[in-house]
Amino acid sequence: MGYESENRSKIQALADLVRNGIGDVVAFIDPANEETIAACLILFGKGEANMVLNLVDSHWRESGLPAWMVTETIKAAQEKGMRTFDFNGANSPNRGDDKHSYGAEPVLFFEVHYFE
């Protein structure tokens, strides 16, 4: 299975979870041509929403749309009763800056113990 095909099947699996009520998609459609230019996919746990995909067309990245999409996705999660929003990647030095501007904090999410 090629890289593109593998990614397509993974995205399809995520979309299936949304169809089964385990998540949601927030999307923005370009009013000029009615094409989807941005989408955030979140999955729900016990009171927690996890942002799994955050996609914005490259032509719109400097427009403020990415920030608006995250804000709208947080609101959508709140409307579904989620009390926590996990940005998934806020601990990453090269991907965390934007997430921290929404209040995300780097938090250790696992510990490794070595036993001899």
N, C-alpha and C positions, 0 to 999 in steps of 0.2 A: 504494500500500500504506500503510495507516494505521500510526501509531506502535505501537499494541498488537500488531497483526498482524506488524509488522517485528520487534519484540522476541520474539514467540512463535517466529518462524522462526529467529531467532538462537539461542534457547535450544534449539530442536529440533536445530539443527546441532551444538551442544555435546553434547547427549545422544547424538547419533549417533556422535560421536568416542568417548564412553565405551563405547557398545555395541561399537565396533570395537577396544576394548582400549587406547585411547590415553589413558584417564583413568579416574576413579573418582568415585563419589558417596558421601558419608557423610551419612546422614539420621537424624533423630530423630522417632519417632512418639509422639504424645501417648497415654499408656496409658489415659486416660479415654475417648477416642472413636476411637482408632486412626487419627487424621489426621496426616499429615506436617506438622510445625510448624517444622522446620529442615532445611536441606540445604546442604552445601558440595560444589561440583564442582571437581575438580582435573584438570589435564591434565599428562601426563608428557612430558618431553623426555629428553635423555641424562643420566640421573642426577638430574634436577630435576623437582620437582612445582610447578606453578603454580596457585595458588588463583584460579580465574576467577569463581566465584559463591559468595557466602556469604549465605544467606538465612535469616532467622529471623522467625517470626510476631511482629507488633508486640506482642501480649499477653505474650510471653515474653522480651522484650528486657532487662528489668530482673531476670531470674531467675538469671542466671549461665549460662544455656544458650548464649549466643553464645561465651563463653570456652571452655566445655566442648567445643563443636563444633569450634572451631579446634584445640584440643588433640587431639581424636580424629582430626581430619583430618591433622594432622602425624604422628600415630602410624600412620595408614593408609598415608601416603606412605613412611614408614620401612619398614613391612612389605613394601612393593613394591620396596624396594631403592633408593629415592631418597635421595641424600645432601644435596641442597639443597632448601629449601622457599622458594619465592618468593611473598611475600604480595601482590604486584601492587597497589601503591598505598601502600607504606610511605614513599614520598617525598612523598606528599601531606600538606600541613600540616593539612588538616581531616579526613583519614582515617587518618593514620599513627600517632597516639598509641597506639591499642590494639595495633597490629601491633608497635610497638616494645616493648611489655610482654612479648612472646614472644621478644625478642632480635633482631628485624629492625632493620637499620640503613639509613639513607638512603644510597644508592649511585648515582652517576652511571651510567646504563645506555646512554647514547649521547653522541656528541660531534658537533658540527656544525662543519665547516671551510668558510670562505669563501675562494674563490680569485679573484684579480683577473686 
